[in-house]
Amino acid sequence: MRKIAYLLILLSSLAVFVFVGKNKLAAFYYNRGDGYYEKHLYKEAVNCFNKSLKLNPSVSVVYYGLGNGYAQQKMEDAAIEEYKKALQLDRRFVLAYEALTESYIRRKLYQEALDMLKEAGVFLPGNMKIQDLMDYASFEYMGYLLNTGIDAFSSGEKARAYELLNKALQVNPDFIFARYMLADFYYIDRRYEPAIALADEIILRDSGFFLAYRLLGDIYFREGIFDKAVSAYRRALAINKNEPAVANNLGLVLMNLENYKEAVHYLEEALRLDPGNVNFRYSLASVYRDEGRLKEAVLEYKNVINAQPDYPNVHNDLGDIYTQEARPEEALIEYRKEIDFCLNKLSADPDNPFVLNDIAHAYNGAGEYGKAVEFVNKALIIRPGFREAYLTLAAIQRKLGNQTETLAALGEAKRLSKGGQLFIDRAVFETKALKLPIKKRIKSYPKNQ
């Protein structure tokens, strides 16, 4: 009996020795692996961590170290599995949650990261690090959804783009920029009602969100609701007075309302903020022209030409001013330049309705009415609801002395107007008041086709 008892004690001691020895050896391999990791010797570190786990597979920090070793070698799937094992052993291991979050984000597994961190909140309630990780993962997810949505929209995958932006709002309903981007998609898609609703909602959430006011201004401008456009642009500029595009657009809206003095103020401010913008300079020149400040208009139109000789319609504008000033030779030179530029553009894009309309205007100014009608008719075939083409057609018929055709074209232009039609009403009045001489009639494209 004494021998048996001795043997049992010996075996028990041996077992304790082996267990303690294995743990010491496991710790030795872990420490060596940690040393390799610090020296950026990641393969050697992984080898040591694996040896440690074979000796003692119940230490969460070793799985965490092994996950880090895999992550440094771009072996994200393997890293994720090791971090998960570390968390199975210790559900309060904050560093493992942080590392796993990073791995998920690198793999674009954003929803998995958020689900994991939500579960972490159960084991670590009120932990600020977990909350910071939630915010970080949510922000990264938002960025991914927005960028992917923009790419999808740009490539014509509109349904997917809307799906991604709506997903972003599900993930974080308070992320205002996602709401704005969705509204902007609707605007580009000419779906104005949902765009306006979203912009109004953004303003309710954040009354200082500049982009929402600018978007509302753009929508109302495009729709011809000029009073609302003015209000929206003014509020945008009250938030950010150094935004030249908004100042320019406000000036153009005021021009449509024939408030030229105030329009000039905003257009001059836009050009002051962005002096190299040829579009802003053209806008200012056009308002100078409409206000009757013809010398200043000519100067700015020439500045536009110096910056971009083939700027659309600018030679027509100069030709019209010279015609108004009874300078026919100079006017003809400008119309001929516009014709040359338009013919060059049409050689590459023969069905561009805007260029077709510009060349029709130029031929009308040059007195070649047959060609003018030919080109404006083609523009209307390609783009039947083209208001500016009907205005050009009215100008041609007016020069031809065709009162009925002039009034018909002006009527169509007015019907297609969404605002800013006072000048059309004046043109109708003047046409009716004048007894135009009847010249050779040239057939125009029917307005109902």
matplotlib code that plots the C-alpha trace (Angstrom):
import matplotlib.pyplot as plt

x = [0.0, 2.8, 4.4, 1.1, 0.6, 4.2, 3.6, 0.4, 2.2, 5.0, 2.7, 0.7, 3.9, 5.1, 1.8, 2.0, 5.6, 4.7, 1.7, 3.7, 6.6, 4.3, 2.8, 6.3, 7.3, 4.2, 4.9, 8.5, 7.3, 4.8, 7.5, 9.8, 7.0, 6.3, 9.9, 10.0, 6.8, 8.4, 11.3, 8.8, 9.8, 6.2, 6.6, 8.9, 6.4, 3.5, 5.6, 6.3, 2.7, 1.5, 4.0, 2.8, -0.8, 0.0, 1.3, -1.5, -4.5, -6.4, -4.6, -6.5, -3.6, -1.6, -4.5, -4.5, -0.7, -1.2, -3.9, -1.6, 1.1, -1.3, -2.6, 0.9, 1.3, -2.0, -3.6, -6.8, -9.1, -6.6, -6.2, -10.0, -10.3, -7.6, -9.1, -12.4, -10.8, -9.2, -12.7, -14.3, -11.9, -12.2, -15.3, -13.9, -10.6, -10.8, -7.6, -9.0, -12.2, -10.1, -7.9, -10.9, -12.6, -9.6, -9.5, -13.2, -12.8, -9.8, -12.0, -14.9, -17.0, -18.5, -21.8, -19.9, -17.8, -20.9, -22.7, -19.6, -19.2, -22.9, -22.4, -19.3, -21.4, -23.3, -20.1, -18.5, -21.5, -20.5, -17.0, -15.8, -13.3, -16.0, -18.2, -15.2, -14.9, -18.6, -18.3, -15.2, -16.7, -19.9, -18.0, -15.9, -19.1, -20.7, -17.7, -17.7, -21.5, -21.2, -18.2, -19.7, -23.0, -21.5, -19.5, -22.6, -24.6, -21.8, -21.7, -25.5, -26.3, -28.9, -31.0, -27.9, -26.8, -30.2, -30.0, -26.5, -27.5, -30.7, -28.6, -26.3, -29.3, -30.4, -26.9, -26.8, -30.0, -28.2, -25.5, -26.7, -24.2, -25.7, -29.1, -27.7, -26.1, -29.4, -31.1, -28.5, -29.0, -32.7, -31.9, -29.6, -32.3, -34.8, -36.9, -37.4, -40.1, -38.1, -35.0, -36.8, -38.3, -34.8, -33.3, -36.0, -35.5, -31.8, -32.4, -34.7, -31.9, -29.2, -30.3, -26.7, -26.1, -25.1, -25.3, -29.0, -29.9, -27.7, -29.4, -32.9, -31.8, -30.6, -33.9, -36.1, -33.9, -34.2, -37.9, -38.3, -39.6, -37.4, -38.7, -37.9, -34.6, -33.6, -34.6, -32.6, -29.5, -29.6, -29.7, -26.9, -24.8, -25.6, -23.9, -21.0, -20.6, -17.4, -19.1, -18.8, -21.1, -24.0, -23.4, -23.3, -26.5, -28.3, -27.2, -28.7, -32.0, -32.2, -31.4, -34.4, -36.5, -35.0, -33.5, -30.4, -28.8, -28.8, -27.9, -24.8, -23.8, -23.8, -22.2, -19.4, -18.9, -18.8, -16.1, -14.1, -14.1, -13.1, -11.6, -10.5, -13.9, -15.0, -18.6, -19.0, -17.5, -19.9, -22.8, -21.7, -21.3, -24.8, -26.4, -24.4, -26.0, -29.5, -29.1, -28.1, -24.4, -23.2, -19.7, -19.0, -20.8, -18.5, -15.4, -16.4, -17.4, -14.0, -12.4, -14.4, -13.1, -9.5, -9.9, -11.8, -12.2, -14.9, -17.0, -20.6, -22.7, -20.3, -19.7, -23.5, -23.8, -21.2, -22.9, -26.2, -24.7, -23.0, -26.3, -28.1, -25.4, -25.7, -22.3, -23.2, -19.7, -18.4, -21.6, -21.2, -17.6, -18.8, -21.6, -19.2, -16.8, -19.7, -20.6, -17.1, -16.8, -20.2, -19.4, -16.2, -18.2, -20.9, -18.3, -17.6, -21.2, -23.7, -26.8, -25.9, -29.1, -27.4, -24.8, -27.5, -29.4, -26.3, -25.4, -29.1, -28.8, -25.6, -27.0, -30.0, -27.7, -25.7, -28.9, -28.8, -32.4, -32.8, -29.8, -31.0, -34.4, -32.7, -30.5, -33.2, -35.6, -33.1, -32.5, -36.2, -36.5, -33.7, -35.0, -38.7, -39.1, -36.1, -37.3, -34.3, -34.7, -38.2, -36.9, -34.4, -37.1, -39.2, -36.2, -35.8, -39.5, -39.5, -36.7, -38.6, -41.6, -43.8, -45.9, -48.1, -45.1, -43.3, -46.2, -46.5, -42.9, -43.0, -46.1, -44.3, -41.3, -43.6, -45.4, -42.0, -40.9, -40.8, -40.4, -38.5, -40.8, -41.4, -39.1, -41.2, -44.4, -42.7, -41.7, -45.2, -46.6, -44.0, -44.7, -48.4, -47.9, -45.7, -47.0, -44.1, -43.4, -44.2, -41.2, -40.6, -42.0, -39.8, -41.4, -40.7, -40.8, -44.3, -44.5, -46.5, -43.9]
y = [0.0, 2.3, 1.7, 2.4, 5.7, 6.7, 5.9, 8.0, 11.0, 10.7, 10.6, 13.5, 15.5, 14.6, 15.8, 19.1, 19.4, 18.7, 21.1, 23.9, 23.2, 23.2, 26.6, 28.0, 26.8, 28.2, 31.5, 31.3, 30.8, 33.6, 36.0, 35.0, 35.5, 38.9, 39.8, 38.8, 40.8, 43.9, 43.4, 43.1, 39.4, 38.4, 34.8, 33.9, 35.5, 33.5, 30.3, 31.0, 31.9, 28.6, 26.7, 28.4, 27.5, 23.9, 23.8, 25.9, 26.6, 28.6, 32.0, 34.7, 37.0, 34.5, 34.2, 38.0, 38.0, 35.4, 37.5, 40.5, 38.4, 37.3, 40.8, 42.2, 39.6, 40.7, 37.4, 39.0, 35.9, 34.1, 37.2, 37.5, 33.8, 34.3, 37.5, 35.7, 32.9, 35.4, 37.0, 33.6, 33.1, 36.7, 38.7, 41.8, 41.9, 45.4, 45.2, 42.2, 44.1, 46.9, 44.6, 42.7, 46.0, 47.0, 43.7, 43.8, 47.4, 46.4, 43.6, 46.1, 43.9, 46.9, 45.3, 42.5, 45.1, 46.9, 43.7, 42.5, 45.9, 45.9, 42.6, 43.9, 46.5, 43.8, 42.6, 46.1, 48.5, 52.1, 51.4, 54.5, 52.6, 50.4, 53.4, 55.1, 51.9, 52.0, 55.6, 54.8, 51.7, 53.7, 56.5, 54.2, 52.4, 55.7, 56.7, 53.4, 53.6, 57.2, 56.6, 53.4, 55.1, 58.1, 55.7, 53.7, 56.9, 58.2, 54.9, 54.9, 52.3, 54.6, 51.9, 50.6, 54.2, 54.9, 51.5, 52.3, 55.8, 54.5, 51.9, 54.6, 56.3, 53.0, 52.6, 56.2, 58.3, 61.2, 61.3, 64.5, 64.3, 61.0, 62.6, 65.5, 63.2, 61.4, 64.7, 65.7, 62.4, 63.2, 66.7, 65.4, 62.9, 65.7, 64.2, 67.5, 66.7, 64.1, 66.3, 69.3, 67.1, 65.8, 69.3, 70.7, 67.8, 68.5, 72.2, 71.1, 69.0, 71.5, 75.1, 76.0, 73.3, 75.5, 72.8, 72.2, 75.9, 75.9, 72.7, 74.3, 77.4, 75.3, 73.3, 76.4, 78.1, 75.2, 75.1, 78.8, 79.5, 82.5, 84.0, 80.8, 80.5, 84.0, 83.2, 80.0, 81.5, 84.4, 82.1, 80.1, 83.2, 84.3, 81.1, 81.2, 84.6, 83.4, 80.9, 82.3, 79.8, 80.7, 84.5, 83.8, 81.8, 84.4, 87.1, 85.1, 84.6, 88.3, 88.9, 86.7, 88.9, 91.9, 93.2, 94.2, 96.5, 93.8, 91.1, 93.1, 93.3, 89.5, 88.7, 91.2, 89.6, 86.1, 87.3, 89.0, 85.7, 83.7, 86.1, 83.3, 81.8, 82.5, 81.5, 84.1, 86.7, 85.8, 86.1, 89.5, 90.7, 89.5, 91.4, 94.5, 94.1, 93.6, 96.6, 98.8, 99.2, 98.2, 99.5, 97.5, 94.5, 94.7, 94.9, 91.8, 89.8, 90.6, 89.4, 86.1, 85.8, 86.4, 83.6, 81.3, 82.4, 79.7, 80.3, 79.5, 82.3, 85.1, 86.4, 86.4, 88.6, 91.0, 91.0, 91.8, 94.8, 96.1, 95.8, 97.7, 100.4, 100.6, 99.2, 96.6, 95.9, 94.9, 93.0, 90.9, 90.1, 88.7, 86.7, 85.2, 84.2, 82.5, 80.6, 79.4, 78.2, 76.5, 74.7, 73.4, 72.1, 70.6, 68.7, 66.6, 66.7, 67.4, 66.9, 69.2, 71.3, 74.1, 74.7, 74.4, 77.2, 79.3, 79.0, 79.8, 83.0, 83.9, 83.3, 85.4, 88.2, 87.8, 88.1, 84.5, 83.7, 80.4, 78.8, 80.3, 78.6, 75.3, 75.1, 76.2, 73.7, 70.9, 72.0, 71.8, 68.3, 67.1, 68.9, 69.7, 71.6, 73.9, 77.3, 79.2, 77.8, 79.1, 82.5, 82.3, 81.2, 84.2, 86.5, 85.1, 85.4, 88.9, 89.9, 88.2, 90.3, 87.3, 88.5, 85.4, 83.1, 85.4, 85.4, 81.6, 81.1, 83.6, 81.8, 78.5, 80.1, 81.5, 78.2, 76.5, 79.2, 78.4, 82.1, 85.1, 85.7, 89.4, 90.1, 87.6, 89.5, 92.7, 91.1, 89.9, 93.4, 95.0, 92.5, 93.1, 96.9, 96.9, 96.4, 94.3, 94.3, 91.0, 89.4, 86.0, 83.4, 80.5, 77.4, 76.8, 73.5, 72.9, 73.7, 70.6, 68.1]
z = [0.0, 0.9, -2.5, -4.3, -2.4, -3.2, -6.9, -7.0, -5.4, -7.9, -10.9, -9.5, -9.0, -12.5, -14.0, -12.2, -13.4, -17.0, -16.9, -15.4, -17.7, -20.8, -19.7, -19.2, -22.6, -24.2, -22.5, -23.8, -27.4, -27.0, -25.7, -28.5, -31.1, -29.6, -30.0, -33.6, -34.2, -32.7, -35.2, -38.1, -38.6, -39.0, -40.4, -37.5, -35.1, -36.5, -36.2, -32.5, -31.7, -33.3, -31.2, -28.1, -28.9, -29.4, -25.9, -24.4, -26.6, -24.0, -23.9, -25.8, -26.1, -28.2, -30.7, -30.8, -31.5, -34.2, -35.8, -35.8, -37.5, -40.2, -40.7, -41.3, -44.0, -45.7, -44.7, -43.6, -43.5, -41.3, -39.1, -38.7, -37.5, -34.9, -33.5, -33.3, -31.3, -28.9, -28.3, -27.7, -24.8, -23.5, -24.5, -22.8, -24.8, -26.2, -28.2, -30.1, -30.9, -32.2, -34.4, -35.7, -36.6, -38.6, -40.4, -41.2, -42.6, -44.7, -46.2, -46.6, -44.2, -42.6, -41.5, -39.9, -38.0, -36.8, -35.7, -33.8, -32.0, -31.1, -29.5, -27.7, -26.1, -24.3, -22.6, -22.2, -21.6, -21.7, -22.9, -24.7, -26.8, -28.2, -28.9, -30.7, -32.8, -33.6, -34.8, -36.8, -38.5, -39.2, -40.8, -42.9, -44.0, -44.9, -47.0, -48.8, -49.6, -50.7, -53.0, -54.4, -54.9, -56.7, -59.0, -59.7, -60.6, -62.8, -64.7, -65.3, -62.6, -61.0, -59.3, -57.5, -56.6, -55.0, -53.2, -51.8, -50.6, -48.9, -47.3, -45.9, -44.4, -42.8, -41.2, -39.9, -40.3, -38.8, -41.5, -43.3, -46.1, -47.3, -47.3, -49.3, -51.9, -52.3, -52.9, -55.4, -57.3, -57.5, -58.8, -61.5, -62.4, -62.6, -59.8, -58.1, -55.5, -53.5, -53.9, -52.4, -49.6, -48.6, -48.8, -46.5, -44.1, -44.0, -43.2, -40.3, -39.0, -39.6, -40.5, -41.4, -44.0, -46.9, -49.7, -49.0, -49.7, -52.8, -54.1, -53.5, -55.4, -58.3, -58.4, -58.3, -60.9, -63.2, -62.7, -63.3, -59.8, -59.5, -56.2, -54.3, -56.1, -55.0, -51.4, -51.3, -52.9, -50.5, -47.5, -48.9, -49.3, -45.8, -44.6, -47.1, -48.8, -50.6, -52.9, -56.4, -58.1, -55.9, -56.4, -60.2, -60.2, -58.0, -60.5, -63.4, -61.5, -60.9, -64.5, -65.4, -63.1, -64.9, -61.6, -63.5, -60.9, -58.2, -60.8, -61.7, -58.1, -57.6, -60.9, -60.3, -56.9, -58.5, -60.9, -58.1, -56.2, -59.3, -61.9, -64.2, -64.7, -68.3, -67.6, -64.9, -67.2, -69.9, -67.5, -66.4, -70.0, -70.8, -67.9, -68.9, -72.4, -71.0, -68.7, -71.7, -70.6, -74.1, -73.9, -70.7, -72.3, -75.4, -73.2, -71.2, -74.3, -75.8, -72.5, -73.0, -76.5, -75.5, -73.0, -75.3, -78.9, -79.7, -76.6, -77.6, -79.0, -77.9, -81.4, -81.9, -78.8, -80.1, -83.5, -82.0, -80.1, -83.2, -85.1, -82.3, -82.6, -86.4, -87.0, -89.7, -91.0, -87.5, -86.8, -90.0, -89.0, -85.7, -87.2, -89.8, -86.9, -85.1, -88.4, -88.8, -85.2, -85.4, -88.7, -87.1, -84.1, -86.3, -88.3, -85.1, -83.7, -86.5, -84.3, -81.5, -81.2, -79.3, -81.9, -84.6, -82.9, -82.6, -86.3, -87.2, -85.2, -86.9, -90.4, -89.5, -88.4, -91.6, -93.7, -95.0, -93.9, -95.9, -94.1, -90.8, -91.1, -92.3, -89.2, -86.7, -88.1, -87.7, -84.1, -83.4, -85.0, -82.7, -79.6, -80.1, -76.8, -77.3, -76.2, -77.4, -80.9, -81.1, -80.1, -82.9, -85.3, -84.2, -84.8, -88.3, -89.2, -87.8, -90.2, -93.0, -92.2, -91.4, -88.5, -88.1, -88.0, -85.6, -83.2, -83.5, -82.6, -79.7, -78.4, -78.4, -76.6, -74.0, -73.5, -72.9, -70.5, -66.8, -65.9, -67.1, -70.0, -69.7, -72.7, -74.7, -73.8, -75.0, -78.2, -78.8, -78.1, -80.5, -83.2, -83.0, -83.0, -86.0, -89.5, -90.8, -94.5, -96.2, -97.7, -99.3, -96.9, -95.9, -94.6, -90.9, -89.0, -87.6, -83.9, -83.0, -84.3]

ax = plt.figure().add_subplot(projection="3d")
ax.plot(x, y, z, "-o")
ax.set_aspect("equal")
plt.show()
